Amino acid sequence: MKSPANRLRSLLEDEKILLVPGCYDALSAKLIERAGFAAAFMSGFAVSGSLLGLPDTGLISYTELVTQGQNICSAVSIPVCGDGDTGFGNAINVQHTVRGYTRAGFAAIMIEDQVQPKRCGHTRGKQVVSREEAYMRIQAAVDVRNTEEDIVIIARTDARATHGFEEALVRCQKFAEIGADVIFLEAPETIEEMETFCREISGYPMANMLEGGKTPILHPSALQKMGYKLAAYPLALMNASIHASQEALKQLNQGNMPDRSVSFEEVRSVVGFEQYYQSEQKYKIGLD
């Protein structure tokens, strides 16, 4: 059986762009798989928001992310990409993080070049480390992939917001030279920048389709034509969940039962009652 990383590599080699919605817990990952998506992305923003109720500003820890990731990866059979933030320290910390994410079941880990504590790539106040430190992080991650663990390395730069597009492009080109598999230039601000990025780097280019963010939202076919191989939608499910929850609570506050778009039977199906019943019948647990 192929490893999660090998299954992800096969998907990236396909001519069609790979769409990866963002999950934040096991249930949202299950919904992604049930909807027919071939892969998912554990969004650090969404995990921080859902698990802690706090912003994506470096407040969530390595342990919290890797534990949530283990729950997510165990719940689905599709490959899951994991947000590894800055790697949580120096080169040795980065390598520890890569090992932990691999053993949690992730197919890929994303490492970025922000100063710790980091923050969401489409919010103000970002800072990035020097080129040398950024390259060191990616080299450390690649070394673990090459000698110990089977995992796809996603290298991300946030330098567009702090140093301009040209600096971000230089960093991306070096990430590819070091050996990162997927290259992610966060928050390009124009279609022209997106086209230049795809044209000027090797490896698999990644796009981030964040509603209300700085990057133009384009149809997958347009992203594919540019040369993108992977498109992440990190907050699509969380946005929908917040909206639906707010509407349901509004109805409850008025003394009404919320309108339900799915039946109780469907809820039971999503969380796996039928599989549990089958196992219960097989082993006759509690049925005597």
C-alpha positions as CSV (number, residue, x, y, z in Angstrom):
1,M,0.0,0.0,0.0
2,K,1.3,3.4,-0.9
3,S,2.3,5.9,1.8
4,P,0.2,9.1,2.2
5,A,3.2,11.0,0.7
6,N,3.4,8.7,-2.3
7,R,-0.4,9.0,-2.9
8,L,-0.1,12.8,-2.8
9,R,2.8,12.7,-5.2
10,S,0.7,10.7,-7.7
11,L,-2.0,13.3,-7.4
12,L,0.4,16.2,-8.0
13,E,1.8,14.4,-11.1
14,D,-1.7,14.4,-12.7
15,E,-2.4,17.0,-15.3
16,K,-5.4,18.2,-13.4
17,I,-4.9,20.7,-10.6
18,L,-5.4,19.3,-7.1
19,L,-8.0,21.1,-5.0
20,V,-7.5,20.8,-1.3
21,P,-10.2,22.2,1.1
22,G,-9.1,23.2,4.5
23,C,-10.1,21.0,7.5
24,Y,-9.7,21.7,11.2
25,D,-11.0,18.5,12.9
26,A,-11.8,14.9,12.1
27,L,-15.4,15.7,11.2
28,S,-14.5,18.4,8.6
29,A,-11.9,16.1,7.1
30,K,-14.5,13.3,6.8
31,L,-16.9,15.7,5.0
32,I,-14.1,16.6,2.5
33,E,-13.5,13.0,1.8
34,R,-17.2,12.2,1.5
35,A,-17.6,15.1,-1.0
36,G,-15.1,13.3,-3.3
37,F,-12.0,15.4,-2.8
38,A,-8.8,13.5,-3.3
39,A,-6.8,15.4,-0.6
40,A,-7.3,17.8,2.3
41,F,-5.3,20.5,4.0
42,M,-5.2,21.0,7.8
43,S,-5.3,24.8,8.1
44,G,-3.4,26.3,11.1
45,F,-5.8,29.3,11.0
46,A,-8.8,27.1,11.2
47,V,-7.4,24.8,13.9
48,S,-6.4,27.7,16.1
49,G,-9.8,29.2,15.7
50,S,-11.8,26.1,16.3
51,L,-9.6,24.4,19.0
52,L,-8.6,27.5,21.0
53,G,-11.0,30.2,19.8
54,L,-8.0,32.3,19.2
55,P,-6.4,34.0,16.1
56,D,-3.7,32.5,13.9
57,T,-0.9,34.5,15.6
58,G,1.4,31.8,16.8
59,L,-0.7,31.0,19.9
60,I,-1.3,27.4,19.0
61,S,1.5,25.0,19.9
62,Y,3.3,22.2,18.0
63,T,1.7,19.6,20.3
64,E,-1.8,20.9,19.8
65,L,-1.4,20.9,16.0
66,V,0.2,17.5,15.7
67,T,-2.4,16.0,18.0
68,Q,-5.2,17.5,16.0
69,G,-3.5,16.3,12.9
70,Q,-3.3,12.7,14.1
71,N,-7.1,12.8,14.8
72,I,-7.7,14.1,11.3
73,C,-5.4,11.7,9.5
74,S,-6.8,8.7,11.4
75,A,-10.4,9.7,10.3
76,V,-9.8,9.6,6.6
77,S,-8.1,7.6,3.8
78,I,-7.2,10.6,1.6
79,P,-3.8,12.2,2.0
80,V,-3.7,15.3,4.3
81,C,-1.3,18.2,4.1
82,G,-0.4,19.8,7.4
83,D,0.4,23.4,8.3
84,G,3.7,23.2,10.2
85,D,3.9,27.0,10.7
86,T,7.6,28.1,11.1
87,G,8.7,24.6,12.3
88,F,8.7,26.0,15.9
89,G,12.3,27.0,16.2
90,N,15.8,26.4,14.7
91,A,16.8,23.6,12.3
92,I,16.6,20.9,14.9
93,N,13.1,22.0,15.9
94,V,12.1,22.0,12.2
95,Q,13.3,18.4,11.9
96,H,11.5,17.4,15.0
97,T,8.3,18.9,13.6
98,V,8.7,17.1,10.3
99,R,9.2,13.8,12.0
100,G,6.2,14.4,14.3
101,Y,3.9,15.3,11.3
102,T,5.0,12.3,9.4
103,R,4.3,9.9,12.3
104,A,0.9,11.6,12.8
105,G,0.0,10.4,9.3
106,F,0.4,13.6,7.2
107,A,1.3,13.3,3.5
108,A,2.9,16.8,3.5
109,I,4.1,19.5,5.8
110,M,4.2,23.2,5.1
111,I,7.1,25.2,6.5
112,E,7.2,29.0,6.2
113,D,9.7,31.8,6.7
114,Q,7.9,34.1,9.1
115,V,9.3,35.3,12.4
116,Q,7.9,33.3,15.3
117,P,5.3,34.0,16.5
118,K,3.8,33.9,13.0
119,R,0.4,35.1,11.9
120,C,-2.1,34.5,9.1
121,G,-0.5,35.4,5.7
122,H,-3.3,37.8,4.8
123,T,-3.3,39.9,8.0
124,R,-1.1,42.9,9.0
125,G,2.0,42.8,11.1
126,K,3.9,40.0,9.4
127,Q,7.7,39.7,9.5
128,V,10.0,37.3,7.8
129,V,13.4,35.9,8.8
130,S,16.5,36.4,6.7
131,R,17.1,34.5,3.5
132,E,19.7,32.4,5.2
133,E,17.4,31.3,8.0
134,A,14.5,30.7,5.6
135,Y,16.8,28.4,3.5
136,M,18.0,26.7,6.6
137,R,14.5,25.7,7.6
138,I,13.7,24.2,4.2
139,Q,17.1,22.5,4.0
140,A,16.5,20.9,7.5
141,A,13.0,19.7,6.4
142,V,14.4,18.3,3.1
143,D,17.2,16.5,4.9
144,V,14.7,14.6,7.0
145,R,12.6,13.7,4.0
146,N,15.7,12.5,2.1
147,T,17.1,10.4,5.0
148,E,14.4,9.4,7.4
149,E,10.7,10.1,6.7
150,D,8.5,9.9,3.6
151,I,6.7,13.2,3.4
152,V,6.2,16.0,0.9
153,I,7.8,19.3,1.8
154,I,5.8,22.5,1.0
155,A,8.0,25.6,1.3
156,R,6.2,28.9,1.8
157,T,7.4,32.5,1.8
158,D,5.5,35.5,3.2
159,A,8.1,37.9,1.9
160,R,5.7,39.4,-0.7
161,A,4.1,41.5,2.0
162,T,7.3,42.6,3.7
163,H,10.0,42.9,1.0
164,G,8.0,42.8,-2.3
165,F,7.3,40.3,-5.0
166,E,10.9,40.0,-6.4
167,E,12.3,39.0,-3.0
168,A,9.5,36.5,-2.6
169,L,10.3,35.0,-6.0
170,V,14.0,34.7,-5.2
171,R,13.2,32.8,-2.0
172,C,10.8,30.5,-3.9
173,Q,13.4,29.8,-6.5
174,K,15.9,28.9,-3.8
175,F,13.4,26.7,-2.0
176,A,13.0,24.7,-5.2
177,E,16.8,24.5,-5.7
178,I,17.1,23.1,-2.1
179,G,14.7,20.4,-3.0
180,A,11.2,21.4,-1.7
181,D,8.4,19.6,-3.5
182,V,5.7,22.2,-3.5
183,I,6.5,25.9,-3.6
184,F,4.1,28.4,-2.1
185,L,4.4,32.2,-2.6
186,E,1.8,33.5,-0.1
187,A,-0.5,36.4,-1.0
188,P,0.5,37.5,-4.5
189,E,-1.7,40.6,-5.2
190,T,-2.3,40.5,-9.0
191,I,-2.9,37.9,-11.7
192,E,0.4,39.1,-13.3
193,E,2.3,38.1,-10.1
194,M,0.6,34.7,-10.0
195,E,1.5,34.1,-13.7
196,T,5.1,35.2,-13.2
197,F,5.5,32.9,-10.1
198,C,4.3,29.8,-12.0
199,R,6.5,30.6,-14.9
200,E,9.7,31.3,-13.0
201,I,9.9,28.5,-10.5
202,S,10.3,24.7,-10.7
203,G,8.5,22.2,-8.5
204,Y,4.8,22.2,-7.9
205,P,3.4,25.8,-7.5
206,M,0.6,26.2,-4.9
207,A,-2.1,28.7,-4.8
208,N,-4.1,29.9,-1.7
209,M,-7.7,30.8,-2.4
210,L,-8.7,32.8,0.7
211,E,-12.0,34.6,0.7
212,G,-11.4,38.2,1.4
213,G,-7.7,37.9,1.2
214,K,-5.1,39.7,-1.0
215,T,-4.9,37.2,-3.8
216,P,-7.4,37.2,-6.7
217,I,-9.9,34.4,-6.4
218,L,-9.8,32.5,-9.7
219,H,-11.6,29.4,-11.1
220,P,-9.5,26.2,-10.8
221,S,-9.3,26.0,-14.6
222,A,-7.7,29.5,-14.7
223,L,-5.2,28.5,-12.0
224,Q,-4.4,25.3,-13.9
225,K,-3.8,27.2,-17.1
226,M,-1.3,29.4,-15.2
227,G,0.6,26.4,-14.1
228,Y,-0.6,25.9,-10.5
229,K,-0.6,22.2,-9.4
230,L,-2.3,22.6,-6.1
231,A,-5.0,25.0,-4.8
232,A,-5.8,25.3,-1.1
233,Y,-9.1,26.6,0.2
234,P,-8.2,27.0,3.9
235,L,-11.2,28.7,5.3
236,A,-14.1,27.6,3.0
237,L,-15.5,25.1,5.5
238,M,-14.9,27.2,8.6
239,N,-16.6,30.2,6.9
240,A,-19.6,28.1,6.0
241,S,-19.7,26.6,9.5
242,I,-19.6,29.9,11.3
243,H,-22.4,31.3,9.0
244,A,-24.6,28.2,9.6
245,S,-24.0,28.2,13.3
246,Q,-24.8,31.9,13.6
247,E,-28.1,31.4,11.7
248,A,-29.0,28.4,13.9
249,L,-28.3,30.3,17.1
250,K,-30.3,33.3,15.9
251,Q,-33.3,30.9,15.4
252,L,-32.9,29.3,18.8
253,N,-32.7,32.7,20.4
254,Q,-36.1,33.5,18.9
255,G,-37.6,30.3,20.3
256,N,-37.5,28.5,17.0
257,M,-35.9,25.2,16.0
258,P,-33.2,25.9,13.3
259,D,-33.9,24.9,9.8
260,R,-31.9,21.8,9.2
261,S,-30.3,21.0,5.8
262,V,-29.4,17.4,6.8
263,S,-31.3,14.8,8.6
264,F,-30.4,13.1,11.9
265,E,-29.8,10.0,9.8
266,E,-27.2,11.9,7.7
267,V,-25.5,13.2,10.9
268,R,-25.2,9.6,12.2
269,S,-23.8,8.5,8.9
270,V,-21.1,11.2,8.8
271,V,-19.8,10.4,12.3
272,G,-19.8,6.6,11.6
273,F,-22.6,5.0,13.5
274,E,-23.2,2.4,10.7
275,Q,-19.6,1.3,10.8
276,Y,-19.8,1.0,14.6
277,Y,-23.0,-1.1,14.4
278,Q,-21.3,-3.4,11.9
279,S,-18.4,-3.9,14.2
280,E,-20.7,-4.3,17.2
281,Q,-22.6,-7.1,15.3
282,K,-19.3,-8.8,14.3
283,Y,-18.0,-9.0,17.8
284,K,-21.5,-9.1,19.5
285,I,-20.5,-6.4,21.9
286,G,-23.2,-5.9,24.4
287,L,-25.7,-8.0,22.5
288,D,-26.0,-11.0,24.7
